[in-house]
């Protein structure tokens, strides 16, 4: 098996993996990264999203060969318990999480949006989160949280 190197949350990793194996399987099964979740397996629900550059992308159908030499960020790479990312603080403040299954993918989508557009409108936030499925009905609180984080990030 070839060795595939990439950046994961700022650290270089090298994994011997089948080039066609899904990134999600390697993240969860081999690298101990637990924030991306298996949802649909078809890249449609957002539970497995990771940030590749400044884009949220489904890791469940992303082959390992496609991440070679790329920068991948998961929820573990956004912030820490001691120093949470402004999005994480805002989601807590706005009580924007219910069961938590979809939240890591939603936070990744929001972080990717704020990376590209640090001052999004409500409509832009809604559009960025549209690909993430959440059955708990927290979308309005999530939108408020993203806008709150954007505001906080603009003033810091």
N, C-alpha and C positions, 0 to 999 in steps of 0.2 A: 504494500500500500504506500502511496506517496505521502510525503509530509507536506501539509498545507499550513502556511504561516499567515497569521493575521493579527491585528490589534484587537484585544478585547478589553474594553473599559480602561484603555490606556496602557495595557501591558501586552507585550508580544507573546503570543502563544504559538506553539508548533504542535500539530496533531497529525498522527498517522491515521488517515481516514480514507474511505472509499470516496472518490471525487463526486460521486452522485448521491452520497448520503446527505440527508437534510441537516442544515445547520442546527435546527432545533434539537435534533437527536444528539448531536455532539455537545451542544451547550448544556443540556440537561443531564445526559447520560455519562459524559466523559469529563466535562469541565466543572460540574457542580453548580451551574448557574440555574437557579430555580424560578426566576421571575417570568421568563416567557413560558406560557402555558400552551399545551396542545388543545386546540378547540375543534376546528373543522377539518384540519389537514389539507385544506385546499386553498389557503391564503385568502379566505373570504371573511373571517370573523374578527381578526385583529388581536386575538389573545396571545399570539406568539410574536408580535411585532418587536423588532429590534431597530435601532437607528444605524443606517449605513450612510456615512457622511451626514447629510442634513435631511435624509428621507427616512420615514418609517416604512419598513418592509417586512413582509411575512417570512419568518424563518422556517416555517413548516414545509415550505416548498422551494426553499433556496438551497441549491446544491452547494456542497463544500467548495467545489472548484471555483464558484463565483465569488467567494469571499477572500481568495488569496490576495494578500497585501492590502486588504481593505481595513478600515476602522469600523468596528462594531461596538455599539453601546447598548447595554441592557439597563434595566432599572437599577441594578447593583452599581452601575457606573454613573448614575445621575447624582447621587448624594449618599450620605451616611446617616446613621442614627444620630450621631453627634452634630453633623452639619448637613441637614437635609436640603435638597434642591428647593428653590422657591415654589416649584410646582407641587412638590410633596407637602410642603408646609401649607400651601393654599388648599390642597385637596383635604387635608386634615381640618383646617379652619372652616371650610365650607361643608364639611361632612359629606363629601362627594364620593364616598365609597360605601358599598353595601357588602356584598359577598367577597369582593376582591379578586375574583377570577379574571375579569377583563381589565382591571385597573392598570396593571403594568403596561399593557399594550396601549391603553389610552394615554397614560403618562408619556410613553415614548412618542406617540403621535403628536401630543401637545409640545413636547420638547423639540421635536423636529420642526414643527410650525414656528416656534419661537426662535429657533436657530435661523430660519429663513426670513422671518418677519417678526421682529421683536415687539411690534405694536399692532397686533391684529384687531380687526373689528369683530363684533359678535358673530356676524355672518361668516367671516373667515375661520373663526374657531369652530363653528358648527360644521362647516365644510370639511375642515381638517379631521374632525372626529367622526364624520359620517361613516367611514369605513369600519369603525369599531362597533361591534355589537355588544350591548349591555341589556340584560333582561331585568335588572333591578329598578330601572326607571330613574336613574340618577343623572341623566344627561344635562338637565338645566343647572344642577349644582356643579357639575363638571365644567360646563361652559363658564359659569361664574368664577370657578377656581382658576381656570386658565387665564381669564382676564385679570384676575387679582394678581396672579403670579407675574404676568406681563407688566402690570403697573409697578409691582414691587421691584422687578428687575430693572425697570427704566429709571427708578429713583436711587438705585444703589450703585 
